[in-house]
C-alpha cells in the first residue's frame, strides 16, 4: 500500500555525494599546500645543493650558517638578474 523508498539507493546516493565532496576538499587542500610550498618555501633542489656544498663542515651550526649564506647568495644573484 505505502511505497517505501529503497534504503540501499539512498545510502548509495549519500555515499556518492559524500565521497565526491571529500575528494574535492582533499584535492583543494593538496593544491593549496603545493602552491604555498612553491610560492613561499625554499625549493628542495636549492636546499639539497646548499647541503651538498656545505657537507664538508663538521659542526651542525657551521653547516646551517653555510647553508643560509649559500641560499642568500643564490637569491641575491637571482634578484640581480631581474
Residue pairs with C-beta under 8 A, 6 or more apart in sequence:
42 71
46 71
46 74
47 67
47 71
49 70
50 66
50 67
50 70
50 71
50 74
51 63
51 67
53 66
53 70
54 62
54 63
54 66
54 67
54 70
55 63
57 63
57 66
